[in-house]
Amino acid sequence: MTSHPISQNQSLFDASQLRIPGGVNSPVRAFRSVGGTPLFFQKGSGAYVWDADGKRYTDYVGSWGPMIAGHCHPDVVKAVQDAAANGLGFGAPTASELEIAELLCKLLPSLEMVRMVSSGTEATMTAIRLARGFTNRSRIIKFEGCYHGHSDGLLVKAGSGALTFGQPSSSGVPAEIAALTTVLDYNDAAGLERAFAESGNEIAAVIVEPVAGNMNLITPKREFLDALRNLCTKYGAVLILDEVMTGFRVSLQGAQGYYGIKPDLVTLGKVMGGGLPAAAFGGRRDIMQCLAPLGSVYQAGTLSGNPVAVAAGMATLKLVQEPGFYEYLSKLATRLTTGLTASAKKHGVEFCAQSVGGMFGLYFSSAVPTSYAEVMACDKEAFNRFFHAMLDAGVYLAPSAFEAGFVSSAHTEADIDETIAAADSIFSVWK
Ligand SMILES: *Cc1c(COP(=O)(O)O)cnc(C)c1O
C-alpha cells in the first residue's frame, strides 16, 4: 500500500473551515465556482506564486490586480520597509498623502481633488453618498454583472420587468435600500436612455465599470460610453467611473484615458495600493468640496492614507510610469490571448479570448461576449475543466469563469509561451 501524501492546502483548508466561515476571508477564494480545494499561498516572486505544498504556479491573478509589477518587486518592498521604519500610522496628515494626491491628479486629469480610503468598497460607497449629497437625489443606476464592492446599495440585481426597482442580491440588504438602485444591462445605450427619460430628475449617479472585469471581461461599446456621459450631463446626474480594477491597469490614464471619456467622479483601488490596502475616490472640485470637513457629506477612516500603504502605492505608480510599461503589458496579454485562441482553433475547441491593456478575458464560446447574458451563456463546465487542468500544469488562473485575468511586468514572453503550451496539450485531448 502506498501512502498518499496529505496536501498542506487540504489540511489548512480543513482547519480554516472551523474558524473562518467557508475557510476564506473573501468568498471567491473558496473555489466554490470551480470546485476542489483552494490553494494556500506561502510566497510570491515576480510572475510566480508557491502554494503550501511548495508547488510553483505562473500567476494570472496577481492578488486580483494589484501586483502589476509582479510579486515582491524590490522597489515596492524597499518603500514599504522604509515607511514602516518611520511609523506604521499616525491618524494624522503626512506628506506622503499630499504626494500621492498630487500624483493621482496629474496622471488622471479628471481628478481635481482626491481622498484616500482603504478599499474599493469604501471608495464606491462614499462616491455614491457624495453624489447623493451633491445632487440632493436618491436614485442610482448600476449595470448587471458590474461589481462595485459590497455596500448595501450595490448588492442589487434587476427586479422583474424593465425599469422596476432593484432587489437585494444578498441577504441582509434591506429591500428598501435595494429599491433605490436601478439595475440596467451593460452596453445597452437605449435602455439607459429609457431609464433617464422615465426618471432622469431623480437620478443622483450612474456607476459603471468602464471595462467590465467582474463578469469575465466585457469591453464597452462606444455608443454606451457616449450615452453615459451625455445623459448624465443632460439630467445633472453624477457619472462615476469605477476604475478600481481598470485604473493603472488598462493604461496609465485608466479606461477613461484609453476610451476618452470624462467622468465626474472616479474610484480607484487595487493597482494604486501596490498590494496594500489603499484606495481613493476623486473628481470634480465642486463635488469633492461637499465632503466633510468642507461640506456636509460625512466620510472618515482611521487607516485612510496609511503611510505604509501609500508608500507601496507610490512605488508601484512610479514603476508603471516607466516608458513602455503598458506597451509591454499589452504585448504580453495579446500574445497570451492570440496564442490560446490559435491553439483552441487548431484542436477544434470552442473558445475565444480578448485583452485590454494588462487585463484579459477567456471564454468558452464561439464569439466574444458583449453583454451579461452572453457571458452567462458561455460554457462554465468547460472553463472549470480547463482551470483544473491548467492548475495541474502549474498555471494559476482566477478560480471562476466570471473573472478577468491579469498579467504583470514581471511576466516574460517565455512565461506566456509556456502557458500557451500547457493549454495546447490540454486542448489537444479536449474531446
Ligand atoms: C475589486 C473591485 C471593487 C472592490 O474593491 P475592494 O478593495 O475589494 O473593496 C470595486 N469595484 C471594482 C470595479 C472592483 O474590481
The ligand as an ORCA input file, in Angstrom:
! r2SCAN-3c Opt
* xyz 0 1
  C     -12.330     44.943     -6.630
  C     -13.350     45.938     -7.029
  C     -14.064     46.707     -6.102
  C     -13.971     46.472     -4.617
  O     -12.717     46.733     -4.122
  P     -12.290     46.091     -2.696
  O     -10.949     46.686     -2.440
  O     -12.287     44.607     -2.903
  O     -13.312     46.508     -1.711
  C     -14.906     47.697     -6.566
  N     -15.042     47.917     -7.880
  C     -14.394     47.192     -8.808
  C     -14.589     47.501    -10.243
  C     -13.537     46.172     -8.419
  O     -12.931     45.426     -9.350
*
